[in-house]
Amino acid sequence: MSETARKMLALLFVMLSLFLIMGGLYLPGELLGPAATSALTWAGIVLLLGGNVALALEERD
């Protein structure tokens, strides 16, 4: 995979994570349930960390 593709993938992870975190924090619990909103929030946090680590590793090279 090229350097540009890796950067785009890392940025895509960061953008997707923001939508997951917003969905987990702002959707009402009655709509999805507390377990689903917690899962959305944690999935967003994991993707955010993963995207940031990927960007940091890519910029270091």
C-alpha positions as a Markdown table, in Angstrom:
| # | Residue | x | y | z |
|---|---|---|---|---|
| 1 | Met | 0.0 | 0.0 | 0.0 |
| 2 | Ser | 1.3 | 3.4 | -0.9 |
| 3 | Glu | 2.1 | 6.1 | 1.6 |
| 4 | Thr | -0.8 | 8.3 | 0.5 |
| 5 | Ala | -3.2 | 5.4 | 0.8 |
| 6 | Arg | -2.1 | 4.7 | 4.3 |
| 7 | Lys | -2.5 | 8.4 | 5.3 |
| 8 | Met | -6.0 | 8.4 | 3.7 |
| 9 | Leu | -7.0 | 5.2 | 5.6 |
| 10 | Ala | -5.8 | 6.7 | 8.9 |
| 11 | Leu | -7.7 | 9.9 | 8.3 |
| 12 | Leu | -10.8 | 7.9 | 7.4 |
| 13 | Phe | -10.5 | 6.0 | 10.7 |
| 14 | Val | -10.3 | 9.3 | 12.6 |
| 15 | Met | -13.3 | 10.8 | 10.8 |
| 16 | Leu | -15.4 | 7.6 | 11.3 |
| 17 | Ser | -14.5 | 7.5 | 14.9 |
| 18 | Leu | -15.8 | 11.0 | 15.5 |
| 19 | Phe | -19.2 | 9.9 | 14.0 |
| 20 | Leu | -19.2 | 6.8 | 16.2 |
| 21 | Ile | -18.4 | 8.8 | 19.4 |
| 22 | Met | -21.1 | 11.4 | 18.6 |
| 23 | Gly | -23.6 | 8.7 | 17.9 |
| 24 | Gly | -22.8 | 6.9 | 21.2 |
| 25 | Leu | -22.9 | 10.0 | 23.2 |
| 26 | Tyr | -25.9 | 11.8 | 21.7 |
| 27 | Leu | -28.3 | 9.1 | 20.7 |
| 28 | Pro | -30.9 | 8.4 | 23.4 |
| 29 | Gly | -30.6 | 5.2 | 25.3 |
| 30 | Glu | -34.2 | 4.3 | 24.5 |
| 31 | Leu | -33.4 | 4.3 | 20.8 |
| 32 | Leu | -30.6 | 1.8 | 20.9 |
| 33 | Gly | -30.2 | 0.7 | 24.5 |
| 34 | Pro | -27.3 | 1.4 | 26.8 |
| 35 | Ala | -25.2 | -1.5 | 25.6 |
| 36 | Ala | -25.3 | -0.3 | 22.0 |
| 37 | Thr | -24.5 | 3.3 | 22.8 |
| 38 | Ser | -21.6 | 2.2 | 25.0 |
| 39 | Ala | -20.4 | 0.0 | 22.2 |
| 40 | Leu | -20.6 | 2.9 | 19.7 |
| 41 | Thr | -18.6 | 5.1 | 22.0 |
| 42 | Trp | -15.9 | 2.6 | 22.7 |
| 43 | Ala | -15.6 | 1.6 | 19.1 |
| 44 | Gly | -15.2 | 5.3 | 18.3 |
| 45 | Ile | -12.5 | 5.7 | 20.9 |
| 46 | Val | -10.6 | 2.7 | 19.7 |
| 47 | Leu | -10.8 | 3.9 | 16.0 |
| 48 | Leu | -9.7 | 7.4 | 17.1 |
| 49 | Leu | -6.6 | 6.0 | 18.9 |
| 50 | Gly | -5.8 | 3.7 | 16.1 |
| 51 | Gly | -6.1 | 6.4 | 13.5 |
| 52 | Asn | -3.9 | 8.7 | 15.5 |
| 53 | Val | -1.3 | 6.0 | 16.0 |
| 54 | Ala | -1.3 | 5.2 | 12.3 |
| 55 | Leu | -0.9 | 8.9 | 11.4 |
| 56 | Ala | 2.0 | 9.3 | 13.9 |
| 57 | Leu | 3.8 | 6.2 | 12.6 |
| 58 | Glu | 3.3 | 7.3 | 9.0 |
| 59 | Glu | 4.6 | 10.8 | 9.6 |
| 60 | Arg | 7.6 | 9.4 | 11.5 |
| 61 | Asp | 8.9 | 7.5 | 8.5 |
